[in-house]
Amino acid sequence: MNAIIVLLIVVYAIIGGLSTLYLFLSMPAVIIWKIYRKFKYHISLMN
């Protein structure tokens, strides 16, 4: 029983870590992409 609980904790920690890593990497990518479009196509940053 204890091993199953530890396994669940490890699985949920990996899932949480991966989603956090995705958000951590995607936010700067979106900001850089919006700045690129602003200068190349003169599109507003809010679109």
N, C-alpha and C positions, 0 to 999 in steps of 0.2 A: 504493500500500500504506500509506504513512504517513498519507494523508488518511482512510483507512478506520479506522485505529487512533484517530486524533484524534476522528473522528465517534463511535466506540464509547465513548470516554472521556466525551465530552459527553453522550451519551444516558444512560450509567450515572450520571453526576453529577446529571442532572435527575431521574432515577428515585429516587436516594438522597435528594436534597433534598426531593422531594415526600413521600416516606414519613416523613422526619424532621419536616417541617412538620406533617403529619397527626398524628403522635404528640404534638408540641409543643402543638398546639391542642386535641386531644381529651382529654388528661389533666386540665387544669383544668376543662373542661366536665363531665367525669364527676364530679369532686370537688364542683363546685358543684351538680350535679344530685342527688348523694347528700345533701348538706347540706339542700337544699330539701325532699327527701322526708322527711328526719329531722324537720324542724320541722312540715311540713304533715300528714304521715300517721303520724308516730311510728314509722317503720321504722328498724331498726338500720342503721348505716353499713356494716356488713360484708355486707349482703345485696346 
